[in-house]
Amino acid sequence: MSWAEICTSREYRGRWVALDGVRYDEVTARPMEGTVVDSDDDLAELCGRVRSSDRHGCAILYCEEHEMPPMTPAPKRARLSSN
């Protein structure tokens, strides 16, 4: 799922989400997509379950209720010569 889809889902919005296979935007370093493996309102509970599972490379992120759209880089401006 895309991160935007995850954050707009009633199931995950406002909760901590454990993601596997997260792909991040190269420019903004914001999550773009991943596979949800678990979620919880309580971060400690979620971390405990992830630690006791076989999934050791998960990213745990908070799913904001109003996720901002990914930022796009500003267009490069032509450099003017001072000569």
C-alpha positions as CSV (number, residue, x, y, z in Angstrom):
1,M,0.0,0.0,0.0
2,S,1.1,3.6,-0.5
3,W,1.8,5.6,2.7
4,A,-1.0,8.0,1.7
5,E,-3.5,5.0,1.5
6,I,-2.3,3.7,4.9
7,C,-2.8,7.1,6.5
8,T,-6.2,7.7,5.1
9,S,-7.4,4.2,6.1
10,R,-9.7,4.2,9.2
11,E,-7.9,1.1,10.4
12,Y,-4.4,2.8,10.7
13,R,-5.1,6.5,10.9
14,G,-3.8,7.9,14.3
15,R,-2.0,4.7,15.1
16,W,1.6,3.3,15.2
17,V,2.1,1.1,12.1
18,A,4.9,-1.6,11.6
19,L,5.9,-1.7,7.9
20,D,8.0,-4.2,6.0
21,G,9.7,-3.5,2.7
22,V,9.3,0.3,3.1
23,R,10.3,2.4,0.1
24,Y,11.3,6.0,0.9
25,D,11.3,9.0,-1.4
26,E,14.9,9.7,-2.4
27,V,14.6,13.5,-2.0
28,T,12.4,13.9,1.0
29,A,13.2,10.6,2.8
30,R,9.4,10.3,3.5
31,P,7.8,6.8,3.3
32,M,6.2,6.2,0.0
33,E,4.9,2.6,0.4
34,G,5.2,-0.6,2.4
35,T,3.5,-3.7,3.6
36,V,1.6,-3.3,6.9
37,V,2.5,-6.2,9.3
38,D,0.9,-4.8,12.5
39,S,-0.5,-1.7,14.1
40,D,-1.4,-0.5,17.6
41,D,-2.4,2.6,19.5
42,D,0.3,1.8,22.0
43,L,3.9,2.0,20.7
44,A,5.3,-0.2,23.4
45,E,2.8,-3.0,22.7
46,L,3.6,-2.8,19.0
47,C,7.3,-2.9,19.5
48,G,7.0,-5.9,21.9
49,R,5.0,-7.9,19.3
50,V,7.4,-6.9,16.5
51,R,10.4,-7.9,18.6
52,S,8.9,-11.3,19.4
53,S,8.1,-12.0,15.8
54,D,10.4,-13.0,12.9
55,R,10.2,-9.5,11.4
56,H,13.3,-7.7,12.5
57,G,13.7,-5.2,9.7
58,C,10.3,-3.4,10.2
59,A,10.0,0.4,10.2
60,I,7.6,1.6,12.9
61,L,5.9,4.9,11.9
62,Y,3.1,7.0,13.3
63,C,0.3,7.4,10.8
64,E,-0.7,11.0,11.1
65,E,-4.4,11.7,10.8
66,H,-3.8,14.4,8.2
67,E,-0.8,13.2,6.3
68,M,0.7,15.8,4.1
69,P,1.2,14.9,0.5
70,P,4.8,14.1,-0.5
71,M,6.9,17.1,-1.3
72,T,8.3,17.5,-4.7
73,P,11.6,19.1,-5.3
74,A,11.6,22.6,-6.6
75,P,12.5,23.0,-10.2
76,K,16.2,23.9,-10.8
77,R,16.7,27.5,-11.7
78,A,19.1,28.6,-14.4
79,R,22.2,30.1,-13.0
80,L,22.9,33.5,-14.3
81,S,26.4,34.6,-15.0
82,S,27.6,37.8,-13.4
83,N,29.8,38.6,-16.5
